[in-house]
Amino acid sequence: MKPGFSAALAAIMVFLSLEAACSPGERGYAITPGDQIEIFVWDNPELSRQLEVKMDGSISLPLLGRIRAEGLTAAELEESVTLALEEYVRSPRVSVIISRHSRWMVAVFGEVAGRADRRAQFSYYGGMGILELVARAGGFSREARLSECVVLRESGGGMRERIEVDLKRILEGRDPDFLLQPGDVVYIPYTGLSAWNHFVRNVMPTLSFIASMVTISALLF
């Protein structure tokens, strides 16, 4: 077999394997949380959106509000959005494109220090561990409960398996780093101190203001 033909055949095999991974089964690829999708409503550009599927499996669209996307194929979501828009748009034509699959991504949310919204998502590569993921997100916050980290992993049928990981043991060198798989979602919970800090920052100033107003009212009246 000629070298050039062998290389071409290898490239085709890689493409076919990726195609099969992205579109398992005859039904087609089912949308999952974290997927990036583009929705085009023809002749109505104000209704078109580029969206990320939320962790609860929903998306939000103009006029329609929140609708379910998880578990649907692109064609099924097109049909769902089209039917919903018929109440507002005459003969709507909708196209849905999945521009990025979350299964090739990993995400972390909770007590990560470098993110104001407490969540981040990165491309996955073989051998990636939780410590690497958290480092990319800016590290742990001071209020992270390291001993009770949770990894949510796809287990089939749209369900996710819950895996508990003790990051404190990993950081102390007693356990190896936990290796991630494509599509994993890592949750780092907070300590009781985090809830107290929220109370101090957001609730106490309001209570102090109310107490001051009560005192002033008592003095004036």
C-alpha positions as CSV (number, residue, x, y, z in Angstrom):
1,M,0.0,0.0,0.0
2,K,1.4,3.4,-1.0
3,P,2.4,5.8,1.9
4,G,0.2,8.6,0.6
5,F,-2.8,6.3,0.4
6,S,-2.2,4.9,3.9
7,A,-2.1,8.5,5.3
8,A,-5.3,9.3,3.5
9,L,-7.0,6.2,4.8
10,A,-5.9,6.9,8.3
11,A,-7.3,10.4,8.1
12,I,-10.7,9.1,6.8
13,M,-10.8,6.6,9.7
14,V,-10.2,9.3,12.3
15,F,-12.9,11.5,10.7
16,L,-15.4,8.6,10.7
17,S,-14.6,7.8,14.4
18,L,-15.2,11.5,15.4
19,E,-18.4,11.6,13.3
20,A,-19.6,8.5,15.1
21,A,-18.7,10.0,18.5
22,C,-20.5,13.2,17.8
23,S,-23.6,11.5,16.3
24,P,-24.2,8.2,18.2
25,G,-27.0,6.0,17.0
26,E,-29.4,6.4,14.1
27,R,-31.4,9.1,15.9
28,G,-28.5,11.6,15.9
29,Y,-26.6,13.6,18.5
30,A,-28.7,14.6,21.6
31,I,-28.1,18.1,22.9
32,T,-26.6,18.2,26.4
33,P,-25.9,21.0,28.9
34,G,-23.0,23.1,27.9
35,D,-23.5,22.7,24.2
36,Q,-23.2,25.8,22.1
37,I,-26.1,26.1,19.6
38,E,-27.1,28.6,17.0
39,I,-30.7,29.2,16.3
40,F,-31.6,31.0,13.1
41,V,-35.2,32.2,12.5
42,W,-35.3,33.1,8.8
43,D,-36.5,36.6,8.0
44,N,-36.6,37.4,11.7
45,P,-32.9,38.1,12.7
46,E,-34.0,39.7,16.0
47,L,-35.2,36.3,17.1
48,S,-32.0,34.4,16.1
49,R,-29.6,33.6,18.9
50,Q,-26.3,31.9,19.7
51,L,-26.7,30.2,23.0
52,E,-25.2,27.8,25.5
53,V,-27.5,25.1,26.9
54,K,-27.9,25.8,30.6
55,M,-27.1,23.2,33.3
56,D,-30.8,22.5,33.7
57,G,-31.0,21.6,30.0
58,S,-32.9,24.7,28.9
59,I,-32.3,27.7,26.6
60,S,-34.0,31.1,26.6
61,L,-35.4,32.6,23.5
62,P,-37.2,35.9,22.7
63,L,-41.0,35.6,22.9
64,L,-40.8,32.0,24.0
65,G,-38.8,32.3,27.3
66,R,-37.2,29.1,28.6
67,I,-37.7,25.9,26.6
68,R,-36.2,22.5,27.0
69,A,-33.3,21.6,24.7
70,E,-31.5,18.7,26.5
71,G,-32.1,15.3,25.0
72,L,-33.3,16.7,21.7
73,T,-31.5,16.4,18.3
74,A,-31.0,19.6,16.3
75,A,-33.9,18.6,14.1
76,E,-36.2,18.0,17.0
77,L,-35.3,21.3,18.6
78,E,-36.0,23.0,15.2
79,E,-39.4,21.5,15.2
80,S,-40.1,22.4,18.9
81,V,-39.0,26.1,18.3
82,T,-41.0,26.3,15.1
83,L,-44.2,25.0,16.7
84,A,-43.8,27.4,19.6
85,L,-43.1,30.4,17.3
86,E,-46.2,29.8,15.2
87,E,-48.2,31.6,17.8
88,Y,-46.2,34.8,17.2
89,V,-44.7,34.5,13.7
90,R,-46.4,33.6,10.4
91,S,-44.9,30.4,8.9
92,P,-41.6,30.5,10.8
93,R,-38.6,28.8,9.4
94,V,-36.1,27.7,12.0
95,S,-32.6,26.2,11.6
96,V,-30.5,24.8,14.5
97,I,-26.8,24.2,14.4
98,I,-24.8,22.7,17.2
99,S,-21.6,24.7,16.9
100,R,-19.7,23.1,19.9
101,H,-20.3,19.9,21.7
102,S,-19.9,20.0,25.5
103,R,-18.7,16.4,25.5
104,W,-15.3,17.7,24.3
105,M,-15.4,20.2,27.1
106,V,-15.0,20.1,30.9
107,A,-16.6,22.6,33.3
108,V,-16.1,23.7,36.9
109,F,-18.4,25.8,39.1
110,G,-18.7,26.7,42.7
111,E,-15.8,28.1,44.8
112,V,-13.3,29.0,42.1
113,A,-11.4,32.2,42.9
114,G,-10.7,33.6,39.4
115,R,-14.3,33.8,38.1
116,A,-16.9,36.4,39.2
117,D,-19.7,34.1,38.0
118,R,-18.1,31.1,39.8
119,R,-18.0,28.9,36.7
120,A,-15.6,28.2,33.8
121,Q,-15.4,25.8,30.9
122,F,-12.4,24.6,29.0
123,S,-11.5,22.3,26.1
124,Y,-10.7,18.7,27.3
125,Y,-7.5,16.9,26.6
126,G,-6.4,13.4,27.5
127,G,-4.9,13.1,31.0
128,M,-6.5,16.3,32.3
129,G,-7.0,16.3,36.1
130,I,-9.2,18.3,38.5
131,L,-6.2,20.3,39.8
132,E,-5.3,21.4,36.2
133,L,-8.9,22.4,35.5
134,V,-9.2,24.5,38.7
135,A,-5.8,26.1,38.1
136,R,-7.0,27.3,34.7
137,A,-10.1,28.7,36.3
138,G,-8.0,30.8,38.8
139,G,-7.6,28.4,41.7
140,F,-9.8,27.6,44.7
141,S,-11.5,30.4,46.7
142,R,-10.6,30.6,50.4
143,E,-14.1,29.3,51.2
144,A,-13.9,26.1,49.2
145,R,-14.8,22.8,50.9
146,L,-12.0,20.8,49.3
147,S,-12.9,17.5,51.0
148,E,-16.4,17.4,49.4
149,C,-15.8,18.1,45.7
150,V,-18.2,16.4,43.3
151,V,-17.8,15.3,39.7
152,L,-20.9,14.9,37.6
153,R,-20.2,12.4,34.8
154,E,-22.5,11.3,32.0
155,S,-23.7,7.7,32.6
156,G,-26.0,7.3,29.6
157,G,-29.7,8.0,29.0
158,G,-29.3,11.6,29.8
159,M,-28.4,10.8,33.4
160,R,-25.2,11.9,35.3
161,E,-23.3,9.8,37.9
162,R,-22.2,11.6,41.0
163,I,-18.6,11.0,42.0
164,E,-17.3,12.4,45.3
165,V,-13.6,13.5,45.3
166,D,-11.5,14.5,48.3
167,L,-9.3,17.3,46.9
168,K,-7.7,17.9,50.3
169,R,-6.2,14.4,50.1
170,I,-5.0,15.1,46.6
171,L,-3.4,18.4,47.5
172,E,-1.7,16.7,50.5
173,G,-0.2,14.1,48.2
174,R,-2.1,11.2,49.7
175,D,-4.2,10.5,46.6
176,P,-3.3,11.0,42.9
177,D,-5.1,13.7,40.9
178,F,-8.6,12.7,39.7
179,L,-8.5,12.3,35.9
180,L,-11.4,13.8,34.0
181,Q,-13.4,12.6,31.1
182,P,-14.9,14.7,28.3
183,G,-18.2,16.3,29.4
184,D,-17.3,16.1,33.2
185,V,-18.7,18.9,35.4
186,V,-16.8,19.6,38.6
187,Y,-18.6,21.2,41.6
188,I,-16.6,22.7,44.4
189,P,-18.9,23.4,47.4
190,Y,-18.5,26.2,49.9
191,T,-17.9,26.1,53.6
192,G,-20.3,27.6,56.3
193,L,-17.9,30.6,56.2
194,S,-19.0,31.4,52.7
195,A,-22.7,31.6,53.8
196,W,-21.6,33.8,56.7
197,N,-19.6,36.1,54.4
198,H,-22.7,36.5,52.2
199,F,-24.7,37.5,55.3
200,V,-22.1,40.0,56.4
201,R,-21.7,41.6,52.9
202,N,-25.3,41.7,51.9
203,V,-27.7,41.3,54.8
204,M,-26.0,43.1,57.7
205,P,-25.7,46.4,55.9
206,T,-29.5,46.3,55.3
207,L,-30.2,45.4,58.9
208,S,-27.9,48.2,60.1
209,F,-29.7,50.7,57.9
210,I,-33.1,49.6,59.3
211,A,-31.8,49.8,62.9
212,S,-30.5,53.3,62.3
213,M,-33.8,54.4,60.8
214,V,-35.7,52.9,63.8
215,T,-33.4,54.8,66.2
216,I,-33.8,58.1,64.3
217,S,-37.6,57.6,64.2
218,A,-37.6,57.1,67.9
219,L,-35.7,60.2,68.5
220,L,-37.8,62.4,66.2
221,F,-41.2,61.1,67.2
